Amino acid sequence: KISMDNGGIVTTPLLVARFCDLMLKGRLDKEKGRLVEQMIEGMVVLFKYMDDRDVFHAFYVDFLSKRLLTRTSHSEDLERAMLKSLRAAFGFGFVSKIHKMFTDKQNSEEFVERFRSSEAAVNPPFDYNAIVLTKGCWKVSKRFSFQLKQTETMKALTDAFETFYSRTYQKRKLQWLHHASHMEVRTNFAKRPYIVTVSAMQYAVLESFNSTSILSFGTLLKALCANSDELEIILKSLLHVKLLKRKPEGSQITNETQFALRSNIAFKILKVNAMRVIDRRVSAREGNQEVVEAAQSNRKYLVEAAIVRIMKTRKELSHQLLVQEVMSQLQRNFTPPVTMVKKSLESLIDKEYLERVPDSAVNAYRYLA
């Protein structure tokens, strides 16, 4: 583990997952593309020597979700080559959810095309796309609690899409994840137009300035029904990329702090990505720890499931042999400490899945059907 200045902890699984993320995102020329293919093939060796593979899997799914949702993958062929390497190193069970994510992406693209060509389609004055995620496969953390205030056009589009989806899949129900959405907006307040990629929450703040030129923090807080800490993160991200200006200057934001669009912006490029600032401010500090804690809490259930599988087959087993078999089954993902196995055994005894064998020469357990 490596301690960072901001108090966060960087682990080997995180570093390897982030390295894979850097390989698979961004624009690469053909020569670098061939180099990436060679590096992906070499990653198989590295994967086999990695501990805490379940933590790596959690981070990889987190990064992959962001790449697919924000369309920052360089090539789907490279993504599938990495998937093939992961399968070779860890087995199909390790990549089943990842494979489902690509299936969701492909099915959603086909479904959106069917929706656009149907009579129920709405033709808004902007391009749009939607992806339907299988619950439990994707990593979409809800970092912001306030809801996106949709325009009439956006609401008509989402309502029409939801109606068409319900007719096609009658037993399914959609839940919109606006906090995971992003969009490209065109600026009309500067000397030259720019295309800015923003999150739905950043858009909600910027859209508020269409009706007035100056807004206070307190007014935005009330209008967006937002949490003050969350809104502060959004505003600071827009200040960082020079889209907004504030009065008075300083680091502290109060209810009386006023914000306005910066009309004198002059970016060197026509396309600006404002979402990266939020990822740096939120993900590095909170998201990484959240992923690690979720993976580690899941280990308890994996250990218990392994014990039940073994005992269901063996019926009766000594403590030492049972611990060895549990270690053998789980070593493909992680190596559980003996204390964790003992606690899981006690838990299963309390739940009446197991019982101790009375009058046994060694400590042994019996499976209860």
C-alpha positions in Angstrom: 0.0 0.0 0.0 1.1 3.5 -0.7 -0.1 6.5 1.4 -0.9 9.7 -0.5 -0.6 13.3 0.7 -4.4 13.7 0.6 -4.8 10.9 3.1 -5.9 8.2 0.6 -4.4 4.8 0.2 -3.2 3.4 -3.2 -3.0 -0.4 -3.4 -1.4 -2.6 -6.0 -4.9 -3.7 -7.5 -5.7 0.0 -7.9 -2.4 0.8 -9.6 -2.8 -2.2 -12.0 -6.5 -1.3 -12.8 -5.5 2.3 -13.4 -2.7 1.3 -15.7 -5.2 -0.8 -17.7 -7.5 2.1 -17.8 -4.8 4.4 -19.2 -4.0 1.8 -21.8 -7.5 1.5 -23.0 -8.7 5.1 -23.1 -7.8 8.2 -25.1 -6.7 8.5 -28.7 -3.9 6.3 -29.9 -2.3 6.2 -33.3 -1.8 2.8 -35.1 1.7 2.3 -33.9 0.8 2.9 -30.2 -2.3 0.7 -30.8 -0.1 -2.3 -31.7 2.0 -1.6 -28.6 -1.0 -1.7 -26.4 -2.0 -5.1 -27.9 1.4 -6.4 -26.9 1.1 -4.9 -23.4 -2.3 -6.5 -23.0 -0.9 -9.9 -23.8 1.9 -9.4 -21.3 -0.6 -8.4 -18.6 -1.7 -12.1 -18.3 1.6 -12.9 -16.6 1.2 -10.0 -14.2 -2.4 -11.0 -13.3 -1.3 -14.5 -12.3 1.0 -13.1 -9.6 -1.5 -10.6 -8.2 -3.1 -10.9 -4.8 -6.5 -9.3 -3.9 -7.8 -10.1 -7.4 -11.3 -9.3 -6.2 -10.3 -5.8 -5.3 -8.7 -5.4 -8.8 -11.9 -6.7 -10.3 -13.9 -4.0 -8.4 -11.6 -1.3 -9.6 -11.5 -2.6 -13.2 -15.3 -2.6 -13.3 -15.3 0.9 -11.9 -13.0 2.3 -14.5 -14.6 0.3 -17.3 -18.1 1.6 -16.4 -16.7 5.2 -16.7 -15.0 4.4 -20.1 -18.2 2.9 -21.5 -20.6 5.5 -20.1 -18.4 8.5 -21.2 -17.3 6.9 -24.5 -13.6 7.3 -23.7 -12.5 3.8 -24.8 -10.1 4.0 -27.7 -11.3 0.8 -29.3 -13.8 -2.0 -28.5 -11.3 -4.5 -30.1 -8.7 -3.5 -27.4 -11.4 -3.8 -24.7 -12.3 -7.3 -25.8 -8.6 -8.2 -26.1 -8.2 -7.2 -22.4 -11.4 -9.2 -21.6 -9.8 -12.2 -23.2 -6.6 -11.8 -21.2 -8.6 -11.5 -18.0 -10.5 -14.6 -18.8 -7.3 -16.5 -19.5 -5.8 -15.5 -16.2 -8.9 -15.7 -13.9 -11.5 -17.8 -15.6 -15.0 -17.1 -17.0 -16.6 -16.4 -13.6 -14.2 -13.5 -13.1 -15.3 -11.8 -16.4 -19.0 -12.8 -16.5 -20.2 -9.4 -15.3 -17.7 -7.5 -17.5 -19.0 -9.5 -20.5 -22.6 -8.6 -19.6 -21.6 -4.9 -19.6 -20.5 -5.1 -23.3 -23.7 -7.0 -24.0 -25.7 -4.2 -22.4 -23.9 -1.6 -24.5 -24.6 -3.5 -27.8 -28.2 -4.2 -27.0 -28.8 -0.6 -26.0 -27.3 0.7 -29.3 -29.7 -1.5 -31.2 -32.7 -0.6 -29.0 -32.0 3.2 -29.4 -32.0 2.8 -33.2 -35.3 1.0 -33.0 -36.7 3.7 -30.8 -35.5 6.5 -33.2 -37.2 4.8 -36.2 -40.5 4.1 -34.3 -43.6 6.2 -34.3 -43.1 6.9 -30.6 -39.8 8.7 -31.2 -39.3 12.3 -30.2 -37.1 14.4 -32.4 -35.4 16.9 -30.1 -33.1 19.7 -31.4 -30.0 17.8 -30.2 -28.4 14.3 -30.6 -28.9 11.8 -27.8 -28.1 8.3 -26.7 -29.2 6.0 -23.9 -27.8 2.8 -22.4 -29.7 0.4 -20.3 -27.6 -1.1 -17.5 -28.1 -4.5 -15.9 -28.4 -3.9 -12.1 -25.5 -5.5 -10.2 -23.1 -5.5 -13.2 -22.2 -1.9 -13.5 -20.4 0.4 -11.0 -22.4 3.6 -10.9 -21.9 5.3 -7.5 -24.4 8.0 -6.7 -22.1 10.8 -5.6 -24.7 13.6 -5.7 -28.1 13.5 -4.1 -29.9 16.3 -5.8 -32.0 15.5 -8.9 -31.5 16.9 -12.4 -34.1 19.5 -13.3 -35.1 18.5 -16.8 -36.2 20.8 -19.5 -39.5 20.2 -21.2 -37.8 18.7 -24.2 -35.6 16.4 -22.1 -38.6 15.2 -20.1 -40.7 14.5 -23.3 -37.7 12.5 -24.6 -37.2 10.4 -21.5 -41.0 9.8 -21.1 -41.3 8.6 -24.7 -38.2 6.4 -24.3 -39.5 4.8 -21.1 -43.0 4.2 -22.6 -41.5 2.5 -25.7 -39.2 0.4 -23.5 -42.1 -0.7 -21.2 -44.0 -1.8 -24.3 -41.1 -3.9 -25.5 -40.1 -5.3 -22.1 -43.3 -5.4 -20.0 -41.7 -7.0 -17.0 -38.9 -4.6 -16.7 -38.8 -1.2 -15.0 -36.4 1.7 -15.8 -34.8 3.8 -13.2 -33.1 6.9 -14.6 -29.6 7.6 -13.4 -29.2 11.2 -14.3 -26.2 11.6 -12.0 -24.3 9.3 -14.3 -25.2 11.2 -17.5 -23.1 13.6 -19.4 -23.7 16.0 -22.2 -22.0 18.4 -24.6 -23.1 22.0 -24.4 -22.3 24.9 -26.7 -21.3 28.2 -25.1 -22.9 31.4 -26.5 -21.6 33.8 -23.8 -18.0 34.0 -24.9 -16.4 35.8 -27.9 -16.1 32.4 -29.7 -18.2 29.3 -29.2 -16.8 26.2 -27.3 -18.1 22.7 -26.9 -17.9 21.8 -23.2 -18.4 18.2 -21.9 -20.2 18.4 -18.5 -21.9 16.1 -16.1 -25.7 16.4 -15.6 -25.1 18.2 -12.3 -22.7 20.7 -13.9 -25.3 21.2 -16.6 -28.0 21.9 -14.0 -25.8 24.7 -12.6 -24.9 26.2 -16.0 -28.5 26.0 -17.2 -29.6 28.2 -14.3 -27.7 31.1 -15.8 -29.9 31.1 -18.9 -32.5 33.2 -17.1 -30.2 35.5 -15.1 -26.6 36.6 -15.2 -25.7 36.5 -11.5 -26.7 33.9 -8.9 -25.8 33.6 -5.3 -24.8 30.3 -3.7 -27.9 30.4 -1.5 -30.2 30.9 -4.5 -28.6 28.0 -6.4 -28.8 25.9 -3.3 -32.6 26.5 -3.0 -33.3 26.3 -6.8 -31.5 22.9 -7.2 -32.6 21.4 -3.9 -28.9 20.5 -3.4 -26.6 19.6 -0.6 -24.3 22.5 0.2 -21.1 20.3 0.1 -22.1 18.7 -3.2 -23.0 22.0 -4.8 -19.7 23.5 -3.7 -17.8 20.7 -5.5 -19.7 21.4 -8.7 -19.2 25.1 -8.5 -15.5 24.7 -7.8 -15.1 22.4 -10.8 -16.7 25.1 -13.0 -14.5 27.8 -11.5 -11.5 25.6 -12.1 -12.1 25.3 -15.8 -12.9 29.1 -16.0 -16.5 28.8 -17.0 -17.7 30.7 -13.9 -16.3 33.6 -11.9 -17.1 34.5 -8.3 -17.4 37.5 -6.1 -15.8 38.0 -3.7 -12.6 35.9 -4.5 -11.3 33.5 -2.0 -11.5 29.9 -0.9 -14.5 30.0 1.3 -18.0 29.9 -0.2 -21.0 31.4 1.8 -24.7 31.8 0.9 -23.9 35.4 -0.2 -21.1 34.4 -2.6 -22.2 35.4 -6.1 -21.4 33.5 -9.3 -21.6 34.5 -13.0 -20.6 33.2 -16.4 -17.1 34.2 -17.4 -17.5 36.0 -20.8 -13.8 36.5 -21.4 -12.8 32.8 -21.5 -10.2 31.9 -24.2 -9.4 28.2 -24.4 -6.7 27.0 -26.7 -9.0 24.2 -27.9 -12.6 24.2 -29.0 -13.6 21.1 -26.9 -13.2 21.3 -23.2 -13.9 18.5 -20.7 -15.1 19.8 -17.3 -15.9 16.4 -15.9 -12.3 15.4 -15.2 -12.1 18.0 -12.4 -15.0 16.3 -10.6 -13.3 12.8 -11.0 -10.1 14.2 -9.5 -11.9 15.9 -6.6 -14.3 13.1 -5.7 -13.0 9.8 -7.1 -9.5 9.9 -5.7 -10.6 10.9 -2.2 -13.8 8.9 -1.7 -14.5 6.6 -4.6 -11.3 4.5 -4.2 -12.0 3.8 -0.5 -15.6 3.0 -1.4 -14.6 0.4 -3.9 -12.1 -1.3 -1.5 -14.6 -1.4 1.3 -17.3 -2.9 -1.0 -14.9 -5.6 -2.2 -13.8 -6.5 1.3 -17.3 -6.7 2.7 -18.3 -9.0 -0.1 -15.5 -11.4 1.0 -17.5 -12.5 4.0 -20.3 -13.8 1.7 -17.9 -15.5 -0.6 -16.2 -17.4 2.3 -19.6 -18.5 3.7 -20.7 -19.6 0.2 -17.5 -21.6 -0.3 -18.0 -23.3 3.1 -21.6 -24.3 2.3 -20.6 -25.7 -1.1 -17.9 -27.8 0.4 -19.9 -29.1 3.3 -22.9 -29.8 1.1 -20.7 -32.2 -0.9 -18.6 -33.6 1.9 -21.3 -33.7 4.6 -18.7 -34.0 7.4 -15.2 -32.6 7.5 -12.5 -31.7 10.0 -11.6 -28.1 10.7 -8.2 -28.3 9.2 -9.3 -29.9 6.0 -12.2 -27.5 5.6 -10.0 -24.5 6.0 -7.6 -25.9 3.4 -10.4 -26.5 0.9 -11.8 -23.0 1.5 -8.4 -21.5 0.8 -8.0 -23.6 -2.3 -11.4 -22.6 -3.7 -11.0 -18.9 -3.1 -7.3 -18.4 -4.0 -8.3 -17.6 -7.5 -9.8 -14.3 -6.2 -8.2 -13.7 -2.8 -6.6 -15.5 0.1 -8.9 -15.2 3.1 -7.2 -15.0 6.6 -7.8 -18.0 8.9 -9.6 -15.6 11.3 -12.2 -14.8 8.6 -12.8 -18.4 7.9 -13.3 -19.1 11.6 -15.8 -16.2 12.0 -17.7 -17.5 8.9 -17.9 -20.9 10.5 -19.3 -19.5 13.7 -21.8 -17.5 11.7 -23.0 -20.6 9.8 -23.3 -22.5 13.0 -25.5 -19.8 14.4 -27.6 -19.8 11.2 -27.9 -23.6 11.6 -26.2 -24.5 8.3 -23.5 -26.4 10.2 -23.0 -28.1 13.6 -20.0 -29.3 15.5 -19.5 -33.1 15.5 -19.9 -34.2 19.1 -17.4 -36.7 20.7 -15.0 -36.2 17.7 -11.3 -36.8 18.2 -10.6 -33.7 16.2 -12.5 -30.5 15.7 -15.0 -31.3 12.9 -18.2 -30.0 11.4 -21.4 -31.6 9.9 -23.6 -30.1 7.3 -27.3 -29.7 8.2 -29.6 -30.3 5.3 
